[in-house]
Amino acid sequence: VVIRHRGAVRDENGALTADTSVEVGAFAVEPGGGAHRTGTARDGEDTTCTVYLPYDTDIADGDGLTVRGRRYSRITVKSWDFGGLSGVEVVCQRSQG
């Protein structure tokens, strides 16, 4: 089970909306392969898992994700299209540094 969490936001009238948690249909969950480092050797993020979702899934970088009972507050969302097949790749991070 994969659940998307979105915090409260302001609507077009400025009113605060409630936070939401919605189950999303994942194609697959891939375990993380370790650390992805950018810049200097100490900068980077540790990837815990990657989730693959349908292209039209309502998800953004500021959302959280619960995957197999573990909640991730840091996610990176990437859309992809490969020969007519499309989807969303969500990289879940547990730490950075």
HELIX and SHEET records of a PDB file:
SHEET    1   A 4 THR A  20  VAL A  24  0                                        
SHEET    2   A 4 VAL A   2  ARG A   6 -1                                        
SHEET    3   A 4 GLY A  64  VAL A  67 -1                                        
SHEET    4   A 4 ARG A  70  TYR A  72 -1                                        
SHEET    1   B 4 ALA A  28  ARG A  37  0                                        
SHEET    2   B 4 GLY A  44  PRO A  54 -1                                        
SHEET    3   B 4 LEU A  85  GLN A  96 -1                                        
SHEET    4   B 4 ARG A  74  PHE A  82 -1                                        
END                                                                             
